[in-house]
Amino acid sequence: MSDSINIALRFALYLDLMLLFGLAAFGLYSLRGQERVSGAHLSFTPLLLTTAALGGLLSLAAMACMAWAMSGVSAWAELWPHIEMMVVETEVGLTWTLRMAALLLAGIAVTLNHRWPTASLGLVALCGAVALATLAWTGHGAMDEGARRHWHFITDFLHLWAAGGWVGALAAFVLLLRQAEPRLAVLARTLTGFEIAGAVIVAIISVTGVVNYLFIVGASVTGLLDSTYGQLLALKLLLFAAMLVFAALNRFHLSPLLEQARQTGGHGVAVNALRRSMVLEFAVAVVILGLVAWLGTLSPGME
């Protein structure tokens, strides 16, 4: 039961912190000037405030779950000293404290959106990046030592940030597509503008994914599918390939179709097709995050 709770909390944290970072980053590189004000095109204030607050609550639950699993006690009075010890005396606890501070600062920054939208989103994106990076200390990189550990962490950071950028962009497009009529020009422009960012994101995820595999498993695939870890990893790769297919469909067919339909005025069919594609791509991304949360609790040789 504790393993299931741990995986569920890891999954929720991955999704929540990626949305916090990715949505704020999307507002910076895709929107312009007053378009970044909450409510102009995206409701940044309620979305980001909710994800920051939820990230804090999930982090509290994850720390309690970790202390519970390591100590074996269940009564809160007995569990609290173990939580305090982990927060103060362990590296995981220090990164947890850093995450909580980053989430608090992100929540404060969100409230400044209407006055300074660009600065607000910039600070939220920075805090979200810090909070997201702290999840690396609960993964396989924390088990390495020396220079190998540093390089593994750097790879994990880049992988998390790129994945967060993709998840946040998908969520933003889904939200924009919910009411495409007044936002059609912005939607068409941001879809076209995401081409470069999307290519960079895919490249970073692909390269860092290979490097992470080499760090964790090594330069071999022999017998990998005999383990639960290998089977889940193979499923994750298949789903990632499916996301690439959706991305290519959006880029080379549905986005140009939307632009053509926008010029002729009959854009309903194009918007609906793009909406379905984005929702499916986002759903696949959510499943991948669930697999990532599970993989982080396994070793390559675990049956």
Secondary structure as UniProt FT lines:
FT   HELIX           2..30
FT   HELIX           33..36
FT   TURN            38..40
FT   HELIX           44..71
FT   HELIX           76..89
FT   HELIX           91..110
FT   TURN            111..115
FT   HELIX           117..133
FT   HELIX           134..138
FT   HELIX           140..143
FT   HELIX           146..178
FT   HELIX           180..216
FT   TURN            222..223
FT   HELIX           224..226
FT   HELIX           228..249
FT   HELIX           250..254
FT   HELIX           255..264
FT   HELIX           268..295
FT   TURN            296..297
FT   TURN            300..301
//
